[in-house]
Amino acid sequence: MRAGVKKYQQASQVEQEKKDEKLKEELVLKYAPLVKNIAERMAVRLPPHICKEELIGPGVLGLFDAIKKFDSRREIKFRTYANLRIKGAMLDELRKMDWISRSIRRYIHKIEDAMRSLHLKLGREPDDFEVAEEMGVDIDSYHRMTMKAQGSGLLSLDEIMLDGKAPKISRQVSDTPSPFDELKIKESKKIISEALSKLSKKEQLVMSLYYYDELTLKEIAKVLNLTESRISQIHSKVIIKLRVKLKSYYKE
């Protein structure tokens, strides 16, 4: 009798595993276009030497991870969860590639330092001319620096936490987020929201079209009747402003 029950349980387990594997394959096929779409939209923000094909592989692994770890009891749709896991996997791959050159990182840090110093001196957000003067460069050179920082925004908000203990923003879908993690994420979102509210209307519109409507820089340029390089410059400058705000907060 026991042998018969054990055999039945084993057969049922095998059958369930087959069903699970079939469901997994169906989900992979269904959401494969999502991986491609995310890779394409991310690739347009990156330097020409990085192509979307380099992001699709890690994106598929992110999709596998989402399928494996998704908990239907949580108040989040699978597509939303998968989207975050796929993007996270692609960002991890970009970090490994270390595609932002040291010179660009130096530009970003110099701009951040100038903005932070001026904010303390003036008690307000400095304009471009003031930042350029603080850095000891002319306005055209400053604009070229912000242009070269294009694309750094992909990783910047995720790498902002300084003490090694604070959670990365991308971990907001962590399987077991601690109360500390959730508090840090809530604080970060509040700081970003307040910083965004103080931007100019044009800057707010660019960020909204880019992150909420998911338009490319080229598409935003057409909407606002500006050059793509100008939109890129606005985007890069705002990202640096947000980095300064968050870094200043976590240093306090």
Contacts in CASP RR format, 6 or more apart in sequence:
PFRMAT RR
TARGET T0000
AUTHOR 0000-0000-0000
METHOD contacts of the structure
MODEL  1
MRAGVKKYQQASQVEQEKKDEKLKEELVLKYAPLVKNIAERMAVRLPPHI
CKEELIGPGVLGLFDAIKKFDSRREIKFRTYANLRIKGAMLDELRKMDWI
SRSIRRYIHKIEDAMRSLHLKLGREPDDFEVAEEMGVDIDSYHRMTMKAQ
GSGLLSLDEIMLDGKAPKISRQVSDTPSPFDELKIKESKKIISEALSKLS
KKEQLVMSLYYYDELTLKEIAKVLNLTESRISQIHSKVIIKLRVKLKSYY
KE
24 67 0 8 1.000
27 63 0 8 1.000
27 67 0 8 1.000
28 60 0 8 1.000
28 63 0 8 1.000
28 64 0 8 1.000
28 67 0 8 1.000
31 63 0 8 1.000
31 79 0 8 1.000
31 82 0 8 1.000
32 60 0 8 1.000
32 63 0 8 1.000
34 63 0 8 1.000
34 79 0 8 1.000
34 82 0 8 1.000
34 83 0 8 1.000
34 86 0 8 1.000
35 56 0 8 1.000
35 57 0 8 1.000
35 59 0 8 1.000
35 60 0 8 1.000
35 63 0 8 1.000
35 86 0 8 1.000
36 52 0 8 1.000
36 56 0 8 1.000
38 55 0 8 1.000
38 59 0 8 1.000
38 83 0 8 1.000
38 86 0 8 1.000
38 87 0 8 1.000
38 90 0 8 1.000
39 52 0 8 1.000
39 53 0 8 1.000
39 55 0 8 1.000
39 56 0 8 1.000
39 59 0 8 1.000
39 90 0 8 1.000
40 52 0 8 1.000
41 214 0 8 1.000
41 216 0 8 1.000
42 52 0 8 1.000
42 55 0 8 1.000
42 87 0 8 1.000
42 90 0 8 1.000
42 154 0 8 1.000
43 50 0 8 1.000
43 51 0 8 1.000
43 52 0 8 1.000
43 55 0 8 1.000
44 216 0 8 1.000
44 217 0 8 1.000
44 218 0 8 1.000
45 150 0 8 1.000
45 151 0 8 1.000
45 153 0 8 1.000
45 154 0 8 1.000
45 217 0 8 1.000
46 94 0 8 1.000
46 99 0 8 1.000
46 151 0 8 1.000
46 154 0 8 1.000
47 99 0 8 1.000
47 151 0 8 1.000
50 94 0 8 1.000
50 97 0 8 1.000
50 99 0 8 1.000
54 93 0 8 1.000
54 97 0 8 1.000
55 90 0 8 1.000
55 93 0 8 1.000
55 94 0 8 1.000
58 89 0 8 1.000
58 90 0 8 1.000
58 92 0 8 1.000
58 93 0 8 1.000
59 86 0 8 1.000
59 89 0 8 1.000
59 90 0 8 1.000
61 89 0 8 1.000
62 82 0 8 1.000
62 85 0 8 1.000
62 86 0 8 1.000
62 88 0 8 1.000
62 89 0 8 1.000
63 82 0 8 1.000
63 85 0 8 1.000
63 86 0 8 1.000
65 85 0 8 1.000
65 89 0 8 1.000
66 78 0 8 1.000
66 81 0 8 1.000
66 82 0 8 1.000
66 85 0 8 1.000
66 86 0 8 1.000
67 82 0 8 1.000
69 85 0 8 1.000
69 175 0 8 1.000
70 78 0 8 1.000
70 81 0 8 1.000
70 82 0 8 1.000
71 175 0 8 1.000
72 78 0 8 1.000
76 173 0 8 1.000
81 173 0 8 1.000
84 170 0 8 1.000
84 172 0 8 1.000
84 173 0 8 1.000
85 173 0 8 1.000
87 170 0 8 1.000
88 170 0 8 1.000
91 154 0 8 1.000
91 155 0 8 1.000
91 158 0 8 1.000
91 170 0 8 1.000
94 154 0 8 1.000
94 155 0 8 1.000
95 155 0 8 1.000
100 151 0 8 1.000
100 152 0 8 1.000
100 155 0 8 1.000
103 148 0 8 1.000
104 148 0 8 1.000
104 149 0 8 1.000
104 152 0 8 1.000
107 145 0 8 1.000
107 148 0 8 1.000
107 149 0 8 1.000
108 149 0 8 1.000
108 152 0 8 1.000
108 156 0 8 1.000
108 240 0 8 1.000
108 243 0 8 1.000
110 135 0 8 1.000
110 145 0 8 1.000
111 131 0 8 1.000
111 135 0 8 1.000
111 142 0 8 1.000
111 145 0 8 1.000
111 146 0 8 1.000
111 149 0 8 1.000
111 240 0 8 1.000
112 240 0 8 1.000
112 243 0 8 1.000
112 244 0 8 1.000
112 247 0 8 1.000
114 126 0 8 1.000
114 131 0 8 1.000
114 134 0 8 1.000
114 135 0 8 1.000
115 125 0 8 1.000
115 126 0 8 1.000
115 131 0 8 1.000
115 240 0 8 1.000
115 241 0 8 1.000
115 244 0 8 1.000
116 244 0 8 1.000
116 247 0 8 1.000
116 248 0 8 1.000
117 134 0 8 1.000
118 126 0 8 1.000
118 130 0 8 1.000
118 131 0 8 1.000
118 134 0 8 1.000
119 125 0 8 1.000
119 126 0 8 1.000
119 244 0 8 1.000
119 248 0 8 1.000
122 130 0 8 1.000
125 198 0 8 1.000
125 241 0 8 1.000
126 134 0 8 1.000
128 139 0 8 1.000
128 142 0 8 1.000
128 143 0 8 1.000
128 237 0 8 1.000
129 139 0 8 1.000
131 142 0 8 1.000
132 138 0 8 1.000
132 139 0 8 1.000
132 141 0 8 1.000
132 142 0 8 1.000
135 142 0 8 1.000
137 145 0 8 1.000
143 233 0 8 1.000
146 233 0 8 1.000
146 236 0 8 1.000
146 237 0 8 1.000
146 240 0 8 1.000
147 229 0 8 1.000
147 232 0 8 1.000
147 233 0 8 1.000
147 236 0 8 1.000
149 236 0 8 1.000
149 239 0 8 1.000
149 240 0 8 1.000
150 232 0 8 1.000
150 235 0 8 1.000
150 236 0 8 1.000
151 236 0 8 1.000
152 236 0 8 1.000
152 239 0 8 1.000
153 235 0 8 1.000
153 236 0 8 1.000
153 239 0 8 1.000
156 239 0 8 1.000
156 240 0 8 1.000
156 242 0 8 1.000
156 243 0 8 1.000
157 169 0 8 1.000
157 192 0 8 1.000
157 239 0 8 1.000
157 242 0 8 1.000
157 243 0 8 1.000
157 246 0 8 1.000
158 168 0 8 1.000
158 169 0 8 1.000
158 170 0 8 1.000
159 168 0 8 1.000
160 169 0 8 1.000
160 188 0 8 1.000
160 243 0 8 1.000
160 246 0 8 1.000
160 247 0 8 1.000
160 250 0 8 1.000
161 167 0 8 1.000
161 168 0 8 1.000
161 184 0 8 1.000
161 246 0 8 1.000
161 250 0 8 1.000
162 247 0 8 1.000
162 250 0 8 1.000
162 251 0 8 1.000
163 250 0 8 1.000
166 184 0 8 1.000
166 250 0 8 1.000
167 174 0 8 1.000
167 177 0 8 1.000
167 180 0 8 1.000
167 181 0 8 1.000
167 184 0 8 1.000
167 185 0 8 1.000
169 185 0 8 1.000
169 188 0 8 1.000
171 177 0 8 1.000
171 181 0 8 1.000
171 185 0 8 1.000
172 185 0 8 1.000
174 181 0 8 1.000
177 185 0 8 1.000
187 249 0 8 1.000
188 246 0 8 1.000
191 245 0 8 1.000
191 246 0 8 1.000
191 249 0 8 1.000
192 242 0 8 1.000
192 245 0 8 1.000
192 246 0 8 1.000
194 245 0 8 1.000
195 241 0 8 1.000
195 242 0 8 1.000
195 245 0 8 1.000
196 204 0 8 1.000
196 207 0 8 1.000
196 242 0 8 1.000
197 204 0 8 1.000
199 207 0 8 1.000
199 238 0 8 1.000
199 241 0 8 1.000
202 224 0 8 1.000
202 234 0 8 1.000
203 234 0 8 1.000
203 237 0 8 1.000
203 238 0 8 1.000
205 224 0 8 1.000
206 220 0 8 1.000
206 224 0 8 1.000
206 231 0 8 1.000
206 234 0 8 1.000
206 235 0 8 1.000
206 238 0 8 1.000
207 235 0 8 1.000
207 238 0 8 1.000
209 215 0 8 1.000
209 219 0 8 1.000
209 220 0 8 1.000
209 223 0 8 1.000
210 217 0 8 1.000
210 220 0 8 1.000
210 235 0 8 1.000
215 223 0 8 1.000
217 228 0 8 1.000
217 231 0 8 1.000
217 232 0 8 1.000
217 235 0 8 1.000
218 228 0 8 1.000
220 231 0 8 1.000
221 227 0 8 1.000
221 228 0 8 1.000
221 230 0 8 1.000
221 231 0 8 1.000
224 231 0 8 1.000
END
